[in-house]
Amino acid sequence: MKNVKIVVFTPLSHADKIRAIIGKAGGGIIGNYSDCSFSSIGTGRFKPNDKAKPRIGQTNKLEEVKEEKIEFICEKTKAKPIIKEIKDTRPYEEVALDIYPILSEDEL
């Protein structure tokens, strides 16, 4: 089974909802534990251009939002459906996320 790590950034107001959909969709399973994730708080900064339709902020104006960075692992086969759920739930026009391949200990 191949796993990936997904990192997503979301306003604090949506963090619990995002974590819940990740767990419901099968993300964050480590051995006999479910709903596993790690979070850190920070400030997201962005400036929507003229073509953007921002859900938060205004075009051509720098915006700062208190955000939560949520990291979790999931089976590679579940990654696309989980990312779709995140995108459907996100409060932003564009979703900020990173996807990393994970090696198992046996592969080292």
Buried (B, 14 or more C-beta within 10 A) or exposed (E): EEBBBBBBBBBEEBBEEBBEBBBEBBBBBEEEEEBBBEBEEEEBEBEBEEEBEBEBBEEEEEEEBEBBBBBBBBBBEBBEEBBEBBEEBBBBEEBBBEBEEEEEEEEE
